[in-house]
């Protein structure tokens, strides 16, 4: 059991990277674009995404991050960081950015309507949005429900992760307040929410396929995207 738990933790990290690769695949080059990364963490992926979007031509790279240690790390990587909570709206003027990205953030927010409304407000005409989140209809969540277990990304406590699912790789992770997921989405629900707020959904992709290793997960996510581990969607106005 301990060896399987270690495999699951390793697989989680590999799948997280698969998700980032799909995001990069979905990013359209916009040389010189102003990029906003909502929940930029330490800025490492922000700069990977900026390199893909800017295609060799410098552009503005901004981020919003709540944790001070991560915000400082992102600033050291050259990201213009605004320290703020995404639950309180965006501190930018209307039509400020050409590309807006958010990975593994929307599921942590209670006011998802405000989040998308604010994204629409600060997006420039002709720009686009990339959003990624956990997939509620992923195969591992469906199997968990069939076994009578809690789906892994569905948290029932504000203080501990992993309750209700013995296969959760973060079983009983304590002190995780703020890490908890408040909203979960299927691909259809996420797309419908985006349309409700005036976006055109240009594409939906799946990334990863628990518990398969990366090579098999890429194939499975293409064959059965509705059961993929993560969702990646791109929106335009």
C-alpha positions as CSV (number, residue, x, y, z in Angstrom):
1,X,0.0,0.0,0.0
2,X,2.8,2.4,0.8
3,X,4.5,1.8,-2.6
4,X,1.2,2.4,-4.4
5,X,0.7,5.6,-2.4
6,X,4.2,6.8,-3.5
7,X,3.2,5.9,-7.1
8,X,0.1,7.9,-6.8
9,X,2.0,11.0,-5.5
10,X,4.5,10.7,-8.4
11,X,1.7,10.2,-10.9
12,X,0.0,13.3,-9.5
13,X,3.1,15.4,-10.2
14,X,3.5,13.9,-13.7
15,X,-0.2,14.6,-14.5
16,X,0.2,18.2,-13.3
17,X,3.0,18.6,-15.8
18,X,0.9,17.0,-18.6
19,X,-1.8,19.6,-17.8
20,X,0.7,22.5,-18.2
21,X,1.9,21.0,-21.5
22,X,-1.7,21.0,-22.8
23,X,-2.2,24.6,-21.7
24,X,0.9,25.6,-23.7
25,X,-0.4,23.7,-26.7
26,X,-3.7,25.7,-26.4
27,X,-1.9,29.0,-26.2
28,X,-2.0,31.1,-29.4
29,X,1.1,33.2,-30.1
30,X,0.6,36.9,-29.7
31,X,3.9,38.6,-30.0
32,X,4.1,41.6,-27.6
33,X,0.9,40.7,-25.8
34,X,0.1,41.8,-22.3
35,X,-0.3,38.6,-20.3
36,X,-2.1,38.2,-16.9
37,X,-1.7,35.0,-14.9
38,X,-4.3,34.7,-12.2
39,X,-2.8,32.7,-9.3
40,X,0.7,32.9,-10.8
41,X,2.4,31.0,-7.8
42,X,6.2,31.3,-8.1
43,X,6.0,32.6,-11.7
44,X,7.9,29.6,-13.2
45,X,5.0,28.5,-15.4
46,X,4.0,32.1,-16.0
47,X,7.3,32.6,-17.8
48,X,7.0,29.4,-19.7
49,X,3.6,30.5,-20.9
50,X,4.8,34.0,-21.7
51,X,7.6,32.6,-23.9
52,X,5.1,30.6,-25.8
53,X,2.7,33.5,-26.3
54,X,5.3,36.2,-27.0
55,X,7.1,34.1,-29.6
56,X,10.4,36.0,-29.2
57,X,8.9,39.5,-28.9
58,X,8.9,41.1,-25.5
59,X,5.5,41.8,-23.8
60,X,4.1,42.6,-20.4
61,X,3.9,39.7,-18.0
62,X,1.7,40.3,-14.9
63,X,0.4,38.0,-12.2
64,X,-1.9,38.0,-9.2
65,X,-0.8,35.9,-6.2
66,X,-2.0,35.9,-2.6
67,X,0.9,34.1,-0.8
68,X,3.8,36.5,-0.1
69,X,6.5,33.9,-0.5
70,X,5.2,32.9,-3.9
71,X,4.7,36.5,-5.0
72,X,8.3,37.3,-4.1
73,X,9.5,34.3,-6.1
74,X,7.5,35.4,-9.1
75,X,8.8,38.9,-8.9
76,X,12.4,37.6,-8.9
77,X,11.5,35.8,-12.1
78,X,10.4,39.1,-13.7
79,X,6.6,38.9,-13.3
80,X,4.8,42.1,-12.3
81,X,3.0,40.7,-9.3
82,X,-0.1,42.2,-7.6
83,X,-0.6,40.7,-4.1
84,X,-4.3,40.3,-3.8
85,X,-7.1,37.8,-3.2
86,X,-8.9,36.7,-6.4
87,X,-12.1,36.5,-4.4
88,X,-12.2,40.3,-4.2
89,X,-12.0,41.3,-7.9
90,X,-9.2,42.3,-10.1
91,X,-7.2,45.6,-9.5
92,X,-6.8,46.5,-13.1
93,X,-8.5,48.9,-15.5
94,X,-10.9,47.7,-18.2
95,X,-9.4,46.1,-21.3
96,X,-5.9,45.8,-19.9
97,X,-4.7,42.4,-21.2
98,X,-4.6,40.5,-24.4
99,X,-4.2,37.0,-22.8
100,X,-5.5,35.9,-19.4
101,X,-4.6,32.6,-17.9
102,X,-5.7,30.8,-14.7
103,X,-4.6,27.2,-13.8
104,X,-6.1,25.3,-10.8
105,X,-7.6,28.4,-9.3
106,X,-11.3,28.6,-10.2
107,X,-12.1,25.5,-8.1
108,X,-10.9,27.4,-5.0
109,X,-13.3,30.3,-5.4
110,X,-16.8,30.5,-4.1
111,X,-17.8,33.5,-6.4
112,X,-17.0,32.0,-9.8
113,X,-19.4,34.5,-11.5
114,X,-17.5,37.4,-10.2
115,X,-14.2,35.8,-11.3
116,X,-15.3,35.3,-14.9
117,X,-17.1,38.7,-15.0
118,X,-13.8,40.4,-13.9
119,X,-11.8,38.4,-16.4
120,X,-14.2,39.6,-19.2
121,X,-13.9,43.2,-17.9
122,X,-10.0,43.3,-18.1
123,X,-9.7,41.3,-21.4
124,X,-9.1,43.4,-24.5
125,X,-11.2,42.9,-27.6
126,X,-9.6,40.2,-29.7
127,X,-7.9,38.7,-26.7
128,X,-8.4,35.2,-25.3
129,X,-8.6,33.3,-22.0
130,X,-7.1,30.0,-20.9
131,X,-8.6,28.3,-17.9
132,X,-7.7,24.9,-16.4
133,X,-9.2,23.0,-13.5
134,X,-9.9,19.5,-12.2
135,X,-12.4,17.5,-14.1
136,X,-15.3,16.3,-11.9
137,X,-16.2,13.6,-14.5
138,X,-12.7,12.2,-14.7
139,X,-12.4,8.4,-14.5
140,X,-10.9,8.3,-11.1
141,X,-13.8,10.4,-9.7
142,X,-16.4,8.2,-11.4
143,X,-14.8,5.1,-10.0
144,X,-14.5,6.6,-6.6
145,X,-18.3,7.3,-6.6
146,X,-19.0,3.8,-7.7
147,X,-17.0,2.5,-4.8
148,X,-18.8,4.8,-2.4
149,X,-15.8,7.0,-1.9
150,X,-15.5,10.8,-2.0
151,X,-14.1,12.1,-5.3
152,X,-10.5,13.1,-4.8
153,X,-10.9,16.8,-5.6
154,X,-14.1,17.2,-3.6
155,X,-13.1,18.3,-0.1
156,X,-15.4,17.9,2.9
157,X,-13.3,19.7,5.5
158,X,-11.7,23.1,5.7
159,X,-8.8,21.7,7.7
160,X,-7.8,18.3,6.2
161,X,-7.6,16.9,2.7
162,X,-8.4,13.3,1.6
163,X,-11.2,12.4,3.9
164,X,-13.5,9.7,2.4
165,X,-11.1,8.3,-0.2
166,X,-8.3,5.9,1.0
167,X,-6.6,6.2,-2.4
168,X,-6.2,10.0,-2.2
169,X,-2.4,10.7,-2.5
170,X,-2.8,13.5,0.0
171,X,-4.6,11.5,2.5
172,X,-5.1,13.4,5.7
173,X,-2.9,16.4,4.7
174,X,-3.5,18.8,7.6
175,X,-3.2,22.5,7.9
176,X,-4.5,23.0,4.3
177,X,-7.0,25.8,4.9
178,X,-7.1,27.8,1.6
179,X,-6.0,24.8,-0.3
180,X,-9.6,23.4,-0.3
181,X,-11.8,23.1,-3.4
182,X,-15.1,25.0,-3.2
183,X,-16.4,24.4,-6.8
184,X,-15.9,21.5,-9.1
185,X,-16.7,21.4,-12.8
186,X,-17.4,19.0,-15.7
187,X,-16.3,20.2,-19.1
188,X,-19.9,21.1,-20.0
189,X,-20.5,23.0,-16.8
190,X,-17.4,25.1,-17.1
191,X,-18.2,25.9,-20.8
192,X,-21.8,26.8,-19.9
193,X,-20.6,29.1,-17.2
194,X,-18.2,30.8,-19.6
195,X,-21.0,31.3,-22.2
196,X,-23.2,32.7,-19.6
197,X,-20.7,35.4,-19.0
198,X,-20.4,36.3,-22.7
199,X,-17.5,34.2,-23.8
200,X,-17.2,32.1,-26.9
201,X,-15.7,28.6,-26.0
202,X,-13.1,28.0,-28.7
203,X,-11.9,24.6,-27.5
204,X,-11.9,22.1,-24.6
205,X,-9.1,19.7,-24.0
206,X,-8.4,17.0,-21.4
207,X,-5.0,16.5,-19.8
208,X,-3.9,13.4,-17.9
209,X,-5.7,10.3,-17.1
210,X,-5.3,8.9,-13.5
211,X,-3.7,6.5,-12.7
212,X,-2.1,6.0,-16.1
213,X,1.6,7.0,-16.6
214,X,2.2,10.0,-18.9
215,X,2.6,8.1,-22.3
216,X,-0.6,6.2,-21.8
217,X,-2.4,9.1,-20.3
218,X,-1.8,11.3,-23.4
219,X,-3.5,8.6,-25.6
220,X,-6.4,8.0,-23.2
221,X,-7.1,11.7,-22.8
222,X,-7.4,12.1,-26.6
223,X,-9.6,9.0,-26.9
224,X,-11.9,9.7,-23.9
225,X,-11.5,13.4,-23.0
226,X,-14.7,13.4,-20.9
227,X,-12.8,11.1,-18.4
228,X,-9.5,13.0,-18.4
229,X,-8.0,14.3,-15.1
230,X,-7.9,18.0,-16.0
231,X,-9.9,20.4,-18.2
232,X,-8.3,23.1,-20.3
233,X,-10.6,25.5,-22.1
234,X,-9.9,28.6,-24.3
235,X,-12.4,31.5,-24.6
236,X,-12.7,34.5,-26.7
237,X,-15.1,37.5,-26.7
